Amino acid sequence: MNFKSITFFVVFLSCLLVSKAEKVEVVVEGATPNAQTDEDFICVTLDWWPTNKCDYDQCPWGQAGLFNSDLKNKILEKAVKAFHPLRIRVGGSLQDQNCQPFQKQDKGFLFGFSIGCLDMKRWDELNEFFNQTRAKVTFGLNALIGRKESKTEKTLWVGDWYSHNARDLMSYTISKGYKIDSYELGNELCGVGVSARIEAKQYAKDMATLKNLVKEMYPNPKTQPKILGPG
């Protein structure tokens, strides 16, 4: 009997037992916690999607993407402040194919969009907003840069992660005094639900590379950003 059959049988048997019982009493013991979350558990994502990202004949993103959000909007600013401490994750589906503005493509690119770029001017504007709202920042790094798509296995990307781009970003970020709470390597690249993936052994190797890079660029353990993954 396979796992699904066993699960169905157990659920079916439970339903029979419950149906025959005259009274069912459930007691929940709420005095002892099983786990705790950090105070900055609340998190939102500032995604890369452009205005022409549409699904099912709907284009819901509008001006909410990372490139075109109105960072001077007082309502947005007050909303982020109201949730303090709030973590903002700069990332999402297109983070693994970021320079140049994203353009819709018929084929050959992840999620139907070309590569796109976060320039220094916009990075400055974003960090001014983060500083103003006191948000904690998690930045999603491009984990596919330097790799090539496998010729034998669909959606699999092979080769080592090219870390020089991340180094340049960190160098500029440090020079400007911008605070980054954590760096995330790639967006959901360890499963099968998106258009690209990396084998676990390779991903572990790249995480070690990122960890060493962060230690080098941020030598003070007290201010050293965390590394996150897999997304």
N, C-alpha and C positions, 0 to 999 in steps of 0.2 A: 504494500500500500504506500503510495507516494505521499509527500508532505501535504499537498493540497487536499487529498482524500482524507487524511488523518484530521486535518484542521476542520474540514466540513463535518466529519463524524462527531468530533468533540463539540462543535457549536450546536449541531443538531441534537445531540444527547442532552446538552445543557438546556436547550429550549424545552425538551420533553420534561425534564426534571422540574423546571420552573413552572411549566403549565400544570403539573400535577400538585404542586405545593399550594396549600391554602393561604399561606402568608410568607412573604419574603422580607426579611429585615436586613438592611445593610448599615453597618456602623463604620464611619470614617474617623480614624484617630488623627486629629489635626494638631496635636501638641508638639510632635517631634518632626522637624523638617528633614526631608531626605536629601535635599540639595539646596544650594543658594546661588543666585545670580549676582553679578557685579552691579554696582550702582549705576553704571553706564550701559546697562543691558539694552536700553532702547536704542535702536539703530535704524537709519534710513539710508537709501542708496541714491546717490546723484549719478544717474546713468548717462551713457554716451549717445543714446538714440537721438537721431535728428528728427526734424518735424515731419518728414515723409516716411516715417516708420509706420506701416499700416498692416493690420491683420483683420480678416473677416469684414472687409470694406469699412473699417473704422481706423482712424488715425489719432489715437488718444494722447500721444505724447505732447503734441503742440509745442509750446516754448519751455517745456519742463526739462529738456536735456541739458547736459553739462555745458555745452557750447553756447546755448542761447537762453539760459535762465537769467531772469532779471535779478541780479545779486543786490541791487539797490532797493528792491521792493521791501517796504517796511513791514508788510504783513508776513512775508517769508522770514524776514529777520526776527520778528517778534515770536513767530511760531517755533523757530529753532531755539531761541532763548528760553521759551516757556518749558521746553522739554529738558533743559539742562539738568544733569549732564547727558548730552546726546552725542552719539557716535555717527558721523557721516562717512559712508563708504563711497569713495570715488572709484567707480568701476562698473562692471556689468558685462553683458554679452560681448560687446565690441572692444573690450579692453585688450584682447589678444591680437588685435590688428591695427593698433594705433601707431602713419602720418598723413598729412593732407586732410582737408575736410571730407567727411564720409559722403560717398555718392552711391545711389542705388545702382545695382548691377543685375544683369539677367542670370549670370552664372559665374562660377569660378572663385567666389568669395564667400566667407562665412556669413550666414544669415542674409545673404543677398545684398551686402554692402561692401564697398571698397575699404581700404585702410584709411584711417583718419589720424589727425594729429592735435595734441594739446600743446599750443605754443607757450612761450614764457610769459607773454602779456596776460593770457587767460589764466595761467597758473598763479600769477601775481594777484589777479582779481579774485580768484577763488580763495586764496590764502588770506586776503584782506577780509573777506566775508567770514571765513572760519575763525579768524582772530576776533572779529567784532562780535560774533555770536558765542564764542568760547566752546566751539564744537571740537570733539576729538576726531581726528582724521585717520581713516584707513585708506591707503592708496593701492589700487589694483594694478600691478605691473603686467606688461605684455609678456606672457610666458611662451609664446610661439615664435618670437623673434629669433632668427638664426636657424630655425628648424625647416624641414621640408616634409611635405605630405608623403606618406608611404606609397610606393608604386604597387604594392601587393595587397595592402589592407586599407579599406576605405575608412576615412575619418582619422586614421592613426597618423600622428606626426612624430618624426624621428630626428635624432641629432641632439646635440647639447644646446642648452639655453645660452643665448648671447647676452651677457650681463653688462656690456659696455653702455648701453642705452640707459639702464637703471643706474649705473654709476654716475653718468652725466646728470641725470635728474636729481639724485641725492646730493651731488656736489653743489648744484645750483641752489637746491632747497636749503642746504646747510649754510651757504654763503649769505642767503637772505634772512636767516634766522627763523625759518618756518618750522613749526612743530608738527611732526608726524608721529602719531601714536603707534602705527603698525603698517607694514607692507604685506600685501597679499600677492601670491604668485599664481596668476592665471584665474580664469573663471570657469569652474565646473569642468575641468579637463580630465578628471579621473573617473568619470562615469560614461554612460552611453546616451545621455539625454540631449547633448548639444552636438554641434557639427564638427567638433574636433576633440581628440583625446590624446593623452600621453601615458605610456606604460608606467606602472607604479615604481619600478626600479629606476627608471630615468627621472621621474618626478622627484624621487627621494634625493637623487644625486644633485638635481638642480636646486632643491631646497637647501642642501648643504652649501652650495655655491652662494646662494642668497644670504644665508646666515653668516658666512665668512665675510661677504661684502659689507653687510650691515655692521659687523664688529669692526671692520677696518674703517668705515666711514664715520661711525659713531662709537669711538673708543670708550666713552664714559658709560659704564653699565647703568647708571642712574637715569640717563637721558636716551638710552639706546632703544629705538623702536622694536616692537615685537615683529615676528614674521608669522604669517597666517597661511594655512593651506591644509588640505585642498579645499577650494571654494565649493 
